[in-house]
Amino acid sequence: MNNRLKVLRAERNWSQGDLATALDVSRQSVNAIETGRYDPSLPLAFKIAETFGLAIEEIFVSPSKEV
Protein backbone atom coordinates (compact mmCIF):
# COMPACT_ATOMS: atom_id res chain seq x y z
CA MET A 1 0.00 0.00 0.00
CA ASN A 2 1.42 3.37 -0.97
CA ASN A 3 1.51 6.14 1.58
CA ARG A 4 2.64 9.71 2.22
CA LEU A 5 4.31 8.91 5.53
CA LYS A 6 7.84 9.90 4.49
CA VAL A 7 6.66 13.24 3.07
CA LEU A 8 4.54 14.04 6.12
CA ARG A 9 7.41 13.14 8.44
CA ALA A 10 9.88 15.26 6.46
CA GLU A 11 7.51 18.26 6.51
CA ARG A 12 7.75 18.16 10.30
CA ASN A 13 11.51 17.55 10.36
CA TRP A 14 10.97 14.30 12.24
CA SER A 15 13.40 11.41 11.94
CA GLN A 16 12.12 7.87 11.58
CA GLY A 17 13.15 7.42 15.20
CA ASP A 18 11.06 10.42 16.29
CA LEU A 19 7.98 9.03 14.58
CA ALA A 20 8.67 5.54 15.90
CA THR A 21 8.77 6.90 19.45
CA ALA A 22 5.49 8.77 18.94
CA LEU A 23 3.86 5.59 17.60
CA ASP A 24 5.50 3.23 20.11
CA VAL A 25 6.99 1.07 17.34
CA SER A 26 10.54 0.44 16.14
CA ARG A 27 12.36 2.68 13.66
CA GLN A 28 12.56 -0.36 11.41
CA SER A 29 8.77 -0.60 11.42
CA VAL A 30 8.47 3.03 10.33
CA ASN A 31 10.99 2.38 7.54
CA ALA A 32 9.11 -0.72 6.39
CA ILE A 33 5.80 1.16 6.28
CA GLU A 34 7.34 4.10 4.40
CA THR A 35 8.87 1.82 1.77
CA GLY A 36 5.70 -0.23 1.36
CA ARG A 37 7.25 -3.46 2.64
CA TYR A 38 4.79 -3.58 5.54
CA ASP A 39 1.15 -2.52 5.79
CA PRO A 40 0.27 -1.30 9.28
CA SER A 41 -2.54 -2.84 11.27
CA LEU A 42 -5.75 -0.83 11.41
CA PRO A 43 -5.09 0.34 14.99
CA LEU A 44 -1.58 1.48 13.99
CA ALA A 45 -2.94 3.22 10.88
CA PHE A 46 -5.39 5.13 13.11
CA LYS A 47 -2.56 6.05 15.47
CA ILE A 48 -0.47 7.32 12.54
CA ALA A 49 -3.41 9.37 11.26
CA GLU A 50 -4.03 10.85 14.72
CA THR A 51 -0.34 11.70 15.10
CA PHE A 52 -0.45 13.75 11.89
CA GLY A 53 -3.98 15.09 12.48
CA LEU A 54 -5.22 13.60 9.21
CA ALA A 55 -7.69 10.99 8.05
CA ILE A 56 -6.28 7.57 7.19
CA GLU A 57 -7.29 8.14 3.56
CA GLU A 58 -5.09 11.25 3.44
CA ILE A 59 -2.02 9.15 4.31
CA PHE A 60 -2.60 5.71 2.83
CA VAL A 61 -3.66 4.98 -0.75
CA SER A 62 -5.34 1.69 -1.56
CA PRO A 63 -3.74 -0.07 -4.54
CA SER A 64 -7.21 -0.30 -6.12
CA LYS A 65 -7.52 3.51 -6.00
CA GLU A 66 -4.19 4.25 -7.68
CA VAL A 67 -4.33 5.66 -11.19
N, C-alpha and C positions, 0 to 999 in steps of 0.2 A: 504494500500500500504506500503510495507516495504521500509525502507530507511536507509542510513548511517549517518544521521544527528548527532546522539549522538557521534559516533566515530569521525567524522570530527570536531565537537565542542571540544571534549576532546583533540584531537591532538593539538589544538590551545590554550588549557587551558582557554577556554571561559566558563562562566557559562550560564545557560539557560537565565538568565537576560541579560547578555552581548549580546547574539545572538538576543534576543527579541528586545533590543534597536536598534541594527543594522538593523533589519527588520521592525521596527516600528509596532510590534505586542506585545501582552502580553506574559509574561513568561509562563502562562498557555497554550497559543497557541503553543509555542515551545514544551512544554511537551507533549501535545496531538499529535502533529505531530510525535515526536520521538517515542512515544509508539504505533503509528498506529491507534489511536482513531479518528484522523482527517486527511483528505487528503487536502493539501493546494490547493488554487485556482491556476490556471495557472500563473497569474501574480506574486503571492507569490512564486511559485516554481521557476520562473525565477529569482526573487530577491534573493532567497536562493542560487541558482546556481552561480549567479554573486558574491555574498558575499564570497563564497568559491573558486571562480575562476574555476569552473568546469561546465561541461554540466549537464543538468537535469538528463540525463540517468546515469550519474556517481553517483548520489545521491539517486534517487528514482528507485525502481524496480517494474515494473508492475507485478501484481499477475499472469498474463498469461505467464510471462517470467521466473517465479521461477521454479527451478528444484528440 
